[in-house]
Amino acid sequence: MDVPLVEPAITAASTPSGLSSAEASRRLLNFGPNRVVEERVQPLARVMAHFWAPVPWMLEATIALQVTIGERLEALMIATLLLLNVGLGVFQENRANAALALLKQRLVLKVQVKRDGAWVEAPAADLVPGDIVQASLSVVPADLRIIAGTVLLDQSMLTGESIPAEAEPGKIAYAGALVRRGEATAEVVATGARTYFGRAAELVRIAHVESSEQQAVLGVVRNLTIVNFAIVIGMVAYAHAIGMSTTRIIPLVLTALLSAVPVALPATFTLAATLGAKALALKGVLLTRLSALHEAAMIDVLCADKTGTLTANELIVSAVLPVKEGWSEEDVLAVAALASSTDGQDPIDAAIRSTAQRQNASHRRLEVLRFTPFDPAVKMAEAVAINGDGGKIHVIKGAPAVVGTIAPMNPETAAKVEVLSAAGSRTLGVACGPPGSPVFIGLIAFGDPPRADSRALLAELEALGVRTVMVTGDAAATAATVARAVGLEGPVCPGKIPETVGPDEFAVYAGVFPEEKFRLVKAFQQCGHAVGMCGDGANDAPALRQAQMGIAVSTATDVAKAAAGIVLTQPGLGGIVTSIKEGRTAFQRVLTYTLSILVNKCATLVVLGAGLVMTGHAVLTPLLQAISMLAGDFVTMSRAADRVTPSPRPNAWRIHNLTLAAIPLGLFKLCYYVSVLAAGWFALAWARWRCGRSLS
């Protein structure tokens, strides 16, 4: 099920006095509370669902037959294993639901809303489309359309845009964004699951992909069931033909059924993952779902978010370009710092001041007399300073086009602005001079730098056979610049993602919303790829949940960490490579065990049939078979700790090929079993013959 990307709902125009209490109540009944509504599933129904799967079916059938013939001890042994497997499944499912709970918590806050012509404080859950609210230094409670005023919005955790954006009248502020500066009056246009943030929560809830563990277990059970049915039918027919009674045939069938159950296979997956999780924890990687380790072995495509994943999610001064003769980079920074706020709330001003301080760029002889903070309406900040001689200097910092209307730019400066904008940088112009005659002195560009280890990481992933693509909500130009910096080569998809797309078509997907990230992961999976998704924000949560291997970086939000299967606890992205290698190690261990199980189960089933033909009765009882399972299946689980070498390429479960490979190995073991059985049978027949001769 795909949740369509829709624009915020347009409601009837609200009056300046806001909604009446009666109208708000009516709309609350119509639209529902401003929160993510989870479909309730009864706890008992959730638990019972875990009894409905291939291995539980076989165990349940075995238990029923054991109880029927009075073998209660064996029935109790198998029932204990069944309950253990169900308990583990329920525990993992509860952990998976943590992502939705965290998303819901983000909407639990108080807001100022105008009701009946007066401002009142109300829970955000009571907001309805059409309400008039105040947006100030807090979390945006719903999707809002700004009516009056301006705010600086940090939406990096929602849209992936690393640079805060000014929201002016007519602009949309999404639920979950952070107001960094300013205050505005706004109209609520969408609430609850209809908001941008709410749709992300809904996608997390419905995201699902069948795990490789489930596919492997199902494949093994299917193949063993086919062999089992064929042999059981033959055995029952032969037993009936030689006149065996029903009371003797039932234990024979039960023994054959027990022989085909890979009872320890799910536990072996868990054991291998547990050992891998312990090794990863020592290397700064935590598994929130054990199955994520097995998925890591399969990954052949990695979708990596840009902001906070491949980049540091830190706004820095990326370039300073003096354009006036006699002015240095330090001079431009020092003047720009005079027109920058000192409260640290504006990230651009904070970046300028920290860079100026780091480069020791300051004018100690200048004292600020008046400072006007950045005004989004005019797109500039101003300061008036006085020097040691008592002369005044007027400093202007803002959008180059605006600064250029006060201090004209020459063509060369305008060309530099175009180049910086094309590279995806946010650029400010700086002018200063005597009041009334400022001069354009330089440009300052800002960016979000790539992590130092990103290029090396992507190169190592390529060597491991994993194709990496960048998926970001940021602009195409910015994304392309970062992609080149980290070594991602290929075309950029700048807008809507095609309906059908493969990982080799584009290297970068820019301007992507959460629904599209989620849809892109599904598109790759439908092409037959095992997909990993690496991200850090709430906008990444749906894709993290849908991917076979969701990876949350160390700086990720709680929402992203709960949705992911793997969480990196240390800065950097080296944990991704570590996880893939450890996953492939666990795969080799489980693969060895699975091959052994297929060989042993098939050989045992054939021996049961051959023994019936040779001796005329069952050669194993249900009790002996249960003991054999404990002594065989569970003892050989020690292979989950084997020392193995991870494969150099992505792994995949090919049960059909694995079964074919088990045939020659099974034949050797079968020959050994039948030889031992034949030797014992002939020795017994010989002893009886000699005993008969001596008596005669």
C-alpha positions as CSV (number, residue, x, y, z in Angstrom):
1,M,0.0,0.0,0.0
2,D,1.4,3.4,-1.0
3,V,0.4,6.6,0.8
4,P,0.0,9.2,-1.9
5,L,1.9,12.5,-1.6
6,V,-0.7,15.2,-1.3
7,E,-0.6,18.9,-0.6
8,P,-1.9,20.2,2.7
9,A,-5.7,20.4,2.7
10,I,-7.0,23.8,1.7
11,T,-9.7,24.8,4.2
12,A,-12.3,27.6,4.1
13,A,-10.7,30.9,4.9
14,S,-10.6,31.5,8.6
15,T,-11.8,34.8,10.1
16,P,-9.3,37.1,11.9
17,S,-11.0,36.1,15.2
18,G,-10.4,32.5,14.5
19,L,-12.9,29.7,14.8
20,S,-15.7,29.5,17.3
21,S,-15.6,26.8,20.0
22,A,-18.6,25.2,18.4
23,E,-17.1,25.2,14.9
24,A,-13.8,23.8,16.3
25,S,-15.7,21.0,18.0
26,R,-17.6,20.2,14.8
27,R,-14.4,20.1,12.7
28,L,-12.7,17.9,15.4
29,L,-15.4,15.3,14.9
30,N,-15.0,15.6,11.1
31,F,-11.2,15.6,10.9
32,G,-10.3,13.7,14.1
33,P,-7.6,14.6,16.7
34,N,-4.3,16.1,15.6
35,R,-2.4,13.0,16.3
36,V,-1.3,9.8,14.5
37,V,-4.1,7.2,15.1
38,E,-2.8,3.7,15.3
39,E,-4.9,0.8,14.3
40,R,-5.5,-1.2,17.4
41,V,-4.7,-4.9,17.4
42,Q,-5.7,-7.0,20.4
43,P,-2.7,-8.3,22.2
44,L,-4.1,-11.9,22.1
45,A,-4.6,-11.6,18.3
46,R,-1.0,-10.4,17.9
47,V,0.3,-13.3,19.9
48,M,-1.8,-15.9,18.1
49,A,-0.5,-14.6,14.7
50,H,2.9,-16.1,15.6
51,F,1.4,-19.6,15.8
52,W,0.5,-19.3,12.1
53,A,3.7,-20.0,10.2
54,P,5.3,-23.0,8.5
55,V,7.6,-24.2,11.3
56,P,4.8,-23.7,14.0
57,W,2.4,-25.6,11.7
58,M,4.7,-28.6,11.6
59,L,5.4,-28.4,15.4
60,E,1.7,-28.1,16.1
61,A,0.8,-31.1,13.9
62,T,3.5,-33.1,15.7
63,I,2.2,-32.1,19.1
64,A,-1.3,-33.1,18.1
65,L,-0.3,-36.5,16.9
66,Q,1.9,-37.1,20.0
67,V,-1.0,-36.3,22.3
68,T,-3.3,-38.5,20.2
69,I,-1.1,-41.6,20.7
70,G,-0.3,-40.7,24.3
71,E,3.3,-39.6,23.9
72,R,2.9,-36.7,26.3
73,L,6.6,-36.2,27.2
74,E,7.6,-35.7,23.6
75,A,4.6,-33.4,23.1
76,L,5.7,-31.3,26.1
77,M,9.3,-31.0,24.7
78,I,8.1,-29.7,21.3
79,A,5.5,-27.4,22.9
80,T,8.2,-25.7,24.9
81,L,10.3,-25.0,21.8
82,L,7.2,-23.6,20.1
83,L,6.4,-21.3,22.9
84,L,10.0,-20.1,23.0
85,N,9.9,-19.2,19.4
86,V,6.6,-17.3,19.7
87,G,7.9,-15.4,22.7
88,L,10.9,-14.2,20.8
89,G,8.7,-13.1,17.9
90,V,6.3,-11.1,20.1
91,F,9.3,-9.4,21.7
92,Q,10.7,-8.3,18.4
93,E,7.4,-7.1,17.2
94,N,6.9,-4.9,20.2
95,R,10.3,-3.4,19.6
96,A,9.4,-2.6,16.0
97,N,6.3,-0.6,17.1
98,A,8.5,1.8,19.1
99,A,9.0,4.0,16.0
100,L,5.3,4.8,15.7
101,A,5.0,5.6,19.4
102,L,7.9,8.1,19.1
103,L,6.3,9.7,16.1
104,K,3.1,10.2,18.0
105,Q,4.9,11.8,20.9
106,R,6.2,14.5,18.7
107,L,2.7,15.9,18.4
108,V,2.0,16.1,22.1
109,L,2.5,19.8,22.9
110,K,0.6,23.0,23.8
111,V,-0.1,25.8,21.4
112,Q,-1.6,29.3,21.4
113,V,-4.8,29.2,19.3
114,K,-7.4,31.9,18.7
115,R,-10.9,30.7,19.7
116,D,-14.0,32.9,19.9
117,G,-11.8,35.9,19.2
118,A,-9.4,35.4,22.1
119,W,-6.0,33.7,22.3
120,V,-6.1,30.6,24.5
121,E,-3.6,27.8,25.2
122,A,-4.9,24.4,24.0
123,P,-3.4,20.9,23.4
124,A,-2.0,20.5,19.9
125,A,-4.2,17.4,19.6
126,D,-7.3,19.7,19.6
127,L,-6.2,21.7,16.6
128,V,-8.4,21.5,13.5
129,P,-8.0,22.8,9.9
130,G,-8.9,26.5,9.9
131,D,-7.6,27.3,13.4
132,I,-5.5,30.4,13.8
133,V,-2.3,29.7,15.8
134,Q,0.9,31.4,16.9
135,A,4.1,29.9,15.6
136,S,7.1,30.8,17.8
137,L,10.2,29.2,19.2
138,S,8.9,25.6,19.5
139,V,7.9,22.6,17.4
140,V,5.4,23.4,14.6
141,P,2.2,21.5,15.9
142,A,0.5,21.0,12.5
143,D,0.9,21.9,8.8
144,L,0.5,25.7,8.8
145,R,0.2,28.4,6.2
146,I,1.9,31.6,7.4
147,I,-0.6,34.5,7.4
148,A,1.5,37.3,9.1
149,G,5.1,37.6,10.3
150,T,8.1,35.5,9.4
151,V,9.9,32.6,11.1
152,L,13.2,30.8,10.4
153,L,12.4,27.1,10.1
154,D,14.8,24.2,10.6
155,Q,13.2,21.4,8.6
156,S,16.4,19.3,8.1
157,M,14.9,16.3,10.0
158,L,11.8,16.5,7.7
159,T,12.8,17.5,4.2
160,G,16.6,17.0,4.4
161,E,17.3,20.6,3.6
162,S,20.4,21.4,5.7
163,I,20.0,25.2,5.6
164,P,17.1,26.7,7.7
165,A,14.6,28.5,5.5
166,E,12.6,31.7,6.0
167,A,8.8,31.1,6.0
168,E,7.0,34.3,4.9
169,P,3.2,34.9,4.5
170,G,1.8,32.3,2.1
171,K,4.5,29.7,2.8
172,I,3.8,26.3,4.4
173,A,5.5,25.3,7.7
174,Y,5.3,21.5,8.2
175,A,4.5,19.7,11.5
176,G,7.6,18.7,13.4
177,A,9.8,21.5,12.0
178,L,11.6,23.7,14.6
179,V,11.1,27.4,14.7
180,R,14.6,28.8,15.2
181,R,13.8,32.5,15.1
182,G,10.8,34.9,14.8
183,E,7.1,34.7,15.4
184,A,4.2,34.4,13.0
185,T,0.4,34.0,12.9
186,A,-0.6,31.0,10.8
187,E,-3.6,29.0,9.7
188,V,-3.8,25.3,10.3
189,V,-4.2,23.5,6.9
190,A,-3.7,19.8,7.9
191,T,-3.7,17.9,11.1
192,G,-2.9,14.4,12.3
193,A,-2.2,11.7,9.7
194,R,-2.9,14.3,6.9
195,T,0.2,16.3,7.8
196,Y,3.5,15.9,6.1
197,F,4.8,14.4,9.4
198,G,1.7,12.3,10.0
199,R,2.0,10.7,6.6
200,A,5.6,9.7,7.5
201,A,4.2,8.1,10.7
202,E,1.6,6.2,8.7
203,L,4.3,5.0,6.3
204,V,6.3,3.6,9.2
205,R,3.3,1.7,10.4
206,I,2.5,0.1,7.0
207,A,6.1,-0.5,6.0
208,H,6.9,-4.2,5.7
209,V,9.3,-6.4,3.9
210,E,9.6,-10.2,4.3
211,S,12.9,-11.0,6.0
212,S,15.5,-13.3,4.4
213,E,15.2,-15.4,7.5
214,Q,11.5,-16.0,6.9
215,Q,12.2,-16.8,3.2
216,A,15.0,-19.2,4.1
217,V,12.9,-21.1,6.7
218,L,9.9,-21.2,4.4
219,G,12.1,-22.6,1.6
220,V,13.7,-25.3,3.8
221,V,10.3,-26.3,5.2
222,R,8.7,-26.4,1.7
223,N,11.5,-28.7,0.3
224,L,11.5,-30.9,3.4
225,T,7.7,-31.2,3.3
226,I,7.7,-32.3,-0.3
227,V,10.3,-35.0,0.4
228,N,8.4,-35.9,3.6
229,F,5.0,-36.3,2.0
230,A,6.4,-38.4,-0.8
231,I,8.1,-40.8,1.6
232,V,5.2,-40.9,4.1
233,I,2.7,-41.7,1.3
234,G,5.0,-44.5,0.1
235,M,5.6,-45.8,3.7
236,V,1.9,-45.8,4.5
237,A,1.1,-47.6,1.2
238,Y,3.8,-50.2,1.9
239,A,2.8,-50.6,5.5
240,H,-0.8,-51.2,4.5
241,A,0.2,-53.6,1.8
242,I,2.2,-55.8,4.3
243,G,-0.7,-55.7,6.7
244,M,0.5,-53.4,9.4
245,S,-2.2,-52.2,11.8
246,T,-3.3,-48.6,12.2
247,T,-1.9,-48.4,15.7
248,R,1.6,-49.3,14.3
249,I,1.3,-47.0,11.2
250,I,0.5,-43.9,13.3
251,P,3.9,-43.9,15.2
252,L,5.6,-44.5,11.9
253,V,3.9,-41.4,10.4
254,L,4.7,-39.4,13.6
255,T,8.3,-40.4,13.4
256,A,8.6,-39.3,9.8
257,L,6.9,-36.0,10.5
258,L,9.3,-35.3,13.4
259,S,12.2,-36.2,11.1
260,A,11.3,-33.4,8.7
261,V,10.9,-30.6,11.2
262,P,13.9,-28.2,11.2
263,V,13.0,-27.4,14.8
264,A,16.3,-25.7,15.6
265,L,16.6,-23.6,12.4
266,P,14.9,-20.5,13.7
267,A,16.9,-20.7,16.9
268,T,20.1,-21.1,14.9
269,F,19.3,-17.8,13.1
270,T,18.8,-16.2,16.4
271,L,22.0,-17.6,17.9
272,A,24.1,-16.5,14.9
273,A,22.6,-13.0,15.1
274,T,23.1,-12.8,18.8
275,L,26.8,-13.7,18.4
276,G,27.1,-11.1,15.6
277,A,25.3,-8.5,17.7
278,K,27.7,-9.0,20.5
279,A,30.7,-8.5,18.1
280,L,29.1,-5.4,16.6
281,A,28.4,-3.8,20.0
282,L,32.1,-3.9,20.7
283,K,32.6,-1.9,17.4
284,G,30.0,0.8,18.1
285,V,27.0,-0.8,16.3
286,L,23.8,-1.7,18.0
287,L,21.1,-4.0,16.5
288,T,17.5,-3.0,17.4
289,R,16.3,-6.1,15.5
290,L,18.4,-9.3,15.4
291,S,17.1,-10.1,11.9
292,A,18.8,-6.9,10.6
293,L,22.1,-8.7,10.8
294,H,21.0,-11.5,8.4
295,E,19.6,-8.8,6.0
296,A,23.0,-7.0,6.0
297,A,24.4,-10.1,4.3
298,M,22.0,-9.6,1.4
299,I,22.4,-5.9,0.7
300,D,23.4,-5.0,-2.8
301,V,22.0,-1.4,-2.9
302,L,22.5,1.3,-0.2
303,C,20.3,4.4,-0.3
304,A,22.1,7.0,1.7
305,D,20.5,10.3,2.9
306,K,22.7,13.4,2.4
307,T,22.1,15.7,5.4
308,G,23.6,14.3,8.5
309,T,24.5,11.0,6.9
310,L,27.0,11.7,4.1
311,T,27.4,15.3,5.4
312,A,27.9,16.6,8.9
313,N,24.6,18.5,9.1
314,E,26.5,21.5,10.2
315,L,26.2,24.9,8.5
316,I,29.7,26.3,7.8
317,V,31.3,29.0,5.8
318,S,32.4,27.2,2.7
319,A,33.9,30.2,0.8
320,V,34.7,33.9,1.3
321,L,35.3,35.9,-1.9
322,P,36.5,39.5,-1.6
323,V,35.4,41.5,-4.6
324,K,36.8,44.9,-3.7
325,E,40.5,45.6,-4.2
326,G,42.4,45.8,-1.0
327,W,40.0,43.6,1.0
328,S,41.1,40.2,2.3
329,E,38.9,37.2,3.3
330,E,39.6,38.1,7.0
331,D,38.5,41.6,6.4
332,V,35.2,40.5,4.8
333,L,34.5,38.1,7.6
334,A,35.3,40.7,10.3
335,V,32.9,43.2,8.8
336,A,30.2,40.5,8.3
337,A,30.6,39.5,12.0
338,L,29.7,43.1,13.0
339,A,26.2,42.6,11.4
340,S,25.7,39.1,12.9
341,S,23.7,38.4,16.1
342,T,25.5,37.1,19.1
343,D,22.6,35.0,20.6
344,G,23.5,31.9,18.6
345,Q,19.9,31.3,17.4
346,D,20.6,32.2,13.8
347,P,22.8,29.4,12.3
348,I,24.2,31.7,9.6
349,D,25.2,34.4,12.0
350,A,26.7,31.7,14.3
351,A,28.7,30.3,11.4
352,I,30.1,33.7,10.4
353,R,31.1,34.5,14.0
354,S,32.7,31.2,14.7
355,T,34.7,31.3,11.4
356,A,35.8,34.9,12.0
357,Q,37.0,33.9,15.5
358,R,38.7,30.8,14.3
359,Q,40.6,32.8,11.6
360,N,41.3,35.6,14.1
361,A,39.4,38.0,11.9
362,S,38.0,40.9,13.9
363,H,38.2,44.7,14.0
364,R,39.0,45.6,17.5
365,R,39.0,49.3,16.7
366,L,35.3,49.1,15.6
367,E,32.5,49.3,18.2
368,V,28.9,48.5,17.2
369,L,26.5,51.3,18.0
370,R,23.3,49.9,16.4
371,F,22.5,46.4,15.2
372,T,19.4,45.4,13.2
373,P,18.9,41.6,13.0
374,F,18.1,39.9,9.7
375,D,14.7,40.8,8.5
376,P,13.2,38.3,6.1
377,A,10.9,41.0,4.7
378,V,13.9,43.0,3.4
379,K,16.4,40.0,3.4
380,M,19.2,41.8,5.1
381,A,20.8,42.7,8.4
382,E,22.5,46.0,9.2
383,A,25.0,47.4,11.8
384,V,26.4,50.9,12.4
385,A,29.9,50.9,14.0
386,I,32.2,53.6,15.1
387,N,36.0,53.5,14.7
388,G,38.7,54.8,16.9
389,D,38.6,58.2,15.2
390,G,34.9,58.6,15.8
391,G,33.9,57.9,12.2
392,K,30.8,55.8,11.5
393,I,30.7,52.8,9.2
394,H,27.5,51.3,7.8
395,V,27.6,47.5,7.4
396,I,25.0,45.6,5.3
397,K,24.8,41.8,5.1
398,G,22.1,39.9,3.2
399,A,20.9,38.5,-0.1
400,P,23.3,39.6,-2.9
401,A,20.5,41.0,-5.0
402,V,19.2,43.1,-2.1
403,V,22.7,44.3,-1.0
404,G,23.4,45.1,-4.7
405,T,20.5,47.6,-4.8
406,I,22.2,49.6,-2.1
407,A,25.9,49.0,-3.1
408,P,25.9,48.1,-6.8
409,M,27.6,44.9,-7.9
410,N,29.9,44.8,-11.0
411,P,29.3,42.1,-13.6
412,E,32.2,40.0,-12.3
413,T,30.6,39.9,-8.8
414,A,27.2,39.0,-10.3
415,A,28.8,36.1,-12.3
416,K,30.4,34.8,-9.0
417,V,27.0,34.8,-7.4
418,E,25.6,32.7,-10.2
419,V,28.4,30.2,-10.0
420,L,28.0,29.8,-6.2
421,S,24.2,29.4,-6.6
422,A,24.6,26.8,-9.4
423,A,26.9,24.8,-7.0
424,G,24.0,24.8,-4.5
425,S,25.6,27.2,-2.0
426,R,23.6,29.7,0.0
427,T,25.3,33.1,-0.6
428,L,25.3,36.4,1.2
429,G,26.6,39.7,0.0
430,V,28.5,42.1,2.3
431,A,28.8,45.9,1.9
432,C,30.3,48.6,4.1
433,G,31.3,52.2,4.0
434,P,30.3,55.6,5.3
435,P,26.6,56.0,5.9
436,G,24.9,56.7,2.6
437,S,27.7,55.4,0.4
438,P,28.5,51.7,1.2
439,V,30.6,49.6,-1.2
440,F,30.1,45.9,-2.1
441,I,33.2,44.2,-0.6
442,G,32.6,40.5,-0.8
443,L,30.5,37.3,-0.9
444,I,30.2,34.6,1.8
445,A,29.0,31.1,0.8
446,F,27.6,28.5,3.2
447,G,27.4,24.7,2.9
448,D,27.0,21.4,4.8
449,P,30.4,19.7,4.4
450,P,30.7,16.0,3.6
451,R,31.9,13.7,6.4
452,A,35.6,13.0,6.2
453,D,35.1,9.3,5.9
454,S,32.3,9.4,3.3
455,R,34.4,8.9,0.2
456,A,36.4,6.0,1.6
457,L,33.2,4.4,2.9
458,L,31.5,4.5,-0.5
459,A,34.6,3.1,-2.2
460,E,34.8,0.2,0.2
461,L,31.1,-0.5,-0.3
462,E,31.6,-0.6,-4.1
463,A,34.4,-3.1,-3.6
464,L,32.0,-5.3,-1.5
465,G,29.5,-5.2,-4.4
466,V,27.1,-2.7,-2.8
467,R,25.8,0.1,-5.1
468,T,25.3,3.4,-3.3
469,V,22.8,6.1,-4.3
470,M,22.1,9.4,-2.6
471,V,18.5,10.1,-1.7
472,T,17.9,13.6,-0.3
473,G,15.2,16.2,0.1
474,D,17.7,19.0,-0.7
475,A,18.0,20.8,-4.0
476,A,19.5,19.1,-7.0
477,A,22.5,21.5,-7.3
478,T,23.4,21.0,-3.7
479,A,23.0,17.3,-3.8
480,A,25.2,17.0,-7.0
481,T,28.0,19.1,-5.4
482,V,28.1,16.8,-2.4
483,A,27.8,13.7,-4.6
484,R,30.9,14.7,-6.5
485,A,32.8,15.4,-3.2
486,V,32.1,11.9,-1.9
487,G,32.8,10.1,-5.2
488,L,29.3,9.4,-6.4
489,E,29.3,9.5,-10.2
490,G,26.2,9.4,-12.3
491,P,23.1,11.4,-13.4
492,V,20.9,13.3,-11.0
493,C,17.2,12.8,-10.8
494,P,16.1,16.3,-9.9
495,G,12.4,15.9,-9.2
496,K,9.6,13.2,-9.3
497,I,11.0,9.7,-9.3
498,P,9.9,7.6,-12.3
499,E,7.3,4.9,-11.6
500,T,9.8,2.1,-12.4
501,V,13.4,2.8,-11.6
502,G,16.5,0.7,-10.9
503,P,19.6,1.6,-8.8
504,D,21.8,1.9,-11.9
505,E,19.7,4.7,-13.5
506,F,20.6,7.6,-11.2
507,A,23.4,8.2,-8.7
508,V,21.4,11.0,-6.9
509,Y,17.7,11.5,-6.2
510,A,17.2,15.1,-5.1
511,G,14.1,16.9,-3.8
512,V,12.7,13.6,-2.5
513,F,9.9,13.6,0.1
514,P,9.5,10.8,2.7
515,E,6.8,9.2,0.6
516,E,9.1,9.1,-2.3
517,K,12.0,7.7,-0.3
518,F,9.7,5.0,0.9
519,R,8.5,4.4,-2.7
520,L,12.0,4.4,-4.1
521,V,13.1,1.7,-1.6
522,K,10.1,-0.4,-2.6
523,A,10.8,0.1,-6.3
524,F,14.4,-1.2,-5.9
525,Q,13.0,-4.2,-3.9
526,Q,10.5,-5.0,-6.7
527,C,13.5,-5.1,-9.1
528,G,14.9,-8.0,-7.0
529,H,17.4,-6.0,-4.9
530,A,18.1,-6.2,-1.2
531,V,18.1,-2.5,-0.1
532,G,19.8,-0.8,2.8
533,M,18.7,2.7,3.8
534,C,20.9,5.0,5.9
535,G,19.5,8.1,7.4
536,D,19.1,10.3,10.5
537,G,15.8,12.2,10.4
538,A,12.1,11.7,10.8
539,N,11.9,12.1,7.0
540,D,13.9,8.9,6.7
541,A,11.9,6.8,9.1
542,P,9.5,5.2,6.6
543,A,12.3,4.2,4.2
544,L,14.4,2.9,7.2
545,R,11.5,0.7,8.2
546,Q,10.8,-0.6,4.7
547,A,14.4,-1.4,3.8
548,Q,15.8,-4.8,4.5
549,M,18.6,-3.1,6.5
550,G,17.7,0.3,8.0
551,I,20.7,2.1,9.4
552,A,20.4,5.2,11.7
553,V,23.6,7.2,12.2
554,S,24.8,8.3,15.7
555,T,23.2,11.8,15.4
556,A,19.8,10.4,14.2
557,T,16.5,11.3,15.9
558,D,14.9,8.8,18.2
559,V,12.2,8.3,15.5
560,A,14.9,7.2,13.0
561,K,16.7,5.0,15.5
562,A,13.4,3.2,16.4
563,A,12.5,2.6,12.8
564,A,16.0,1.3,11.9
565,G,17.3,-2.2,12.5
566,I,20.9,-1.0,13.0
567,V,22.0,2.1,15.0
568,L,25.6,3.4,14.7
569,T,26.7,4.7,18.2
570,Q,29.9,6.3,17.0
571,P,30.5,9.3,14.6
572,G,31.2,8.3,11.1
573,L,29.8,5.7,8.8
574,G,32.4,2.9,9.2
575,G,29.8,0.9,11.1
576,I,27.9,0.2,7.8
577,V,30.8,-1.8,6.3
578,T,31.3,-3.5,9.7
579,S,27.7,-4.5,9.7
580,I,27.7,-5.9,6.2
581,K,30.9,-8.0,6.9
582,E,29.5,-9.3,10.2
583,G,26.2,-10.1,8.4
584,R,28.0,-12.1,5.7
585,T,29.9,-13.9,8.4
586,A,26.6,-14.9,10.2
587,F,25.2,-15.9,6.8
588,Q,28.1,-18.4,6.1
589,R,27.5,-19.9,9.6
590,V,23.8,-20.4,9.1
591,L,24.3,-21.6,5.5
592,T,26.6,-24.4,6.8
593,Y,24.0,-25.4,9.4
594,T,21.1,-25.3,6.9
595,L,23.0,-27.5,4.4
596,S,23.7,-29.9,7.3
597,I,20.0,-29.9,8.2
598,L,18.9,-30.6,4.7
599,V,21.4,-33.5,4.3
600,N,20.5,-35.1,7.7
601,K,16.7,-34.7,7.4
602,C,16.5,-36.1,3.9
603,A,18.8,-39.0,4.7
604,T,16.8,-39.8,7.9
605,L,13.5,-39.8,6.0
606,V,14.9,-42.2,3.3
607,V,16.4,-44.4,6.0
608,L,12.9,-44.6,7.6
609,G,11.5,-45.8,4.3
610,A,14.4,-48.2,3.6
611,G,14.2,-49.6,7.2
612,L,10.5,-50.3,6.8
613,V,11.1,-52.2,3.6
614,M,14.1,-54.1,5.0
615,T,12.7,-55.0,8.4
616,G,8.9,-54.8,8.0
617,H,8.5,-52.4,10.9
618,A,9.6,-48.9,12.0
619,V,13.3,-48.6,12.8
620,L,12.8,-45.5,15.0
621,T,10.2,-44.6,17.5
622,P,8.9,-41.1,18.1
623,L,10.8,-41.0,21.4
624,L,14.0,-42.0,19.7
625,Q,13.4,-39.4,17.0
626,A,12.8,-36.6,19.6
627,I,16.1,-37.6,21.3
628,S,17.8,-37.6,17.9
629,M,16.5,-34.1,17.3
630,L,18.0,-32.9,20.6
631,A,21.2,-34.7,20.1
632,G,21.5,-33.7,16.4
633,D,19.7,-30.5,15.5
634,F,20.5,-28.6,18.7
635,V,24.1,-29.9,19.2
636,T,25.0,-28.9,15.6
637,M,23.8,-25.3,16.5
638,S,27.4,-24.9,17.6
639,R,28.1,-24.2,13.9
640,A,26.6,-20.8,14.5
641,A,30.0,-20.0,16.2
642,D,32.2,-21.4,13.5
643,R,35.2,-19.3,12.3
644,V,34.3,-18.4,8.7
645,T,35.4,-15.8,6.1
646,P,32.7,-13.4,5.0
647,S,32.0,-13.6,1.2
648,P,33.3,-10.8,-1.0
649,R,29.9,-10.2,-2.7
650,P,26.3,-9.9,-1.4
651,N,24.7,-13.2,-0.3
652,A,21.3,-14.6,-1.2
653,W,19.3,-17.6,-0.1
654,R,18.9,-20.0,-3.0
655,I,17.2,-22.9,-1.3
656,H,16.7,-24.8,-4.6
657,N,20.4,-24.8,-5.3
658,L,21.1,-25.6,-1.7
659,T,18.8,-28.6,-1.9
660,L,20.5,-29.8,-5.1
661,A,23.9,-29.5,-3.4
662,A,22.6,-31.5,-0.4
663,I,21.7,-34.5,-2.7
664,P,25.3,-35.9,-3.3
665,L,26.2,-35.3,0.4
666,G,22.9,-36.9,1.4
667,L,23.6,-39.9,-0.8
668,F,27.0,-40.6,1.0
669,K,25.3,-40.3,4.4
670,L,22.4,-42.4,3.2
671,C,24.7,-45.1,2.1
672,Y,26.4,-45.1,5.5
673,Y,23.1,-45.2,7.3
674,V,21.7,-48.0,5.1
675,S,24.9,-50.0,5.4
676,V,24.8,-49.8,9.2
677,L,21.1,-50.7,9.2
678,A,21.7,-53.6,6.8
679,A,24.7,-54.9,8.7
680,G,22.7,-54.8,11.9
681,W,19.7,-56.5,10.3
682,F,21.7,-59.2,8.6
683,A,23.7,-59.8,11.9
684,L,20.4,-60.2,13.7
685,A,19.0,-62.5,11.1
686,W,22.3,-64.6,11.2
687,A,22.1,-64.8,15.0
688,R,18.5,-66.0,14.8
689,W,19.4,-68.5,12.1
690,R,22.2,-70.0,14.2
691,C,20.0,-70.0,17.3
692,G,17.4,-71.9,15.4
693,R,19.9,-74.5,14.2
694,S,21.3,-75.0,17.6
695,L,17.9,-75.6,19.0
696,S,17.1,-78.0,16.3
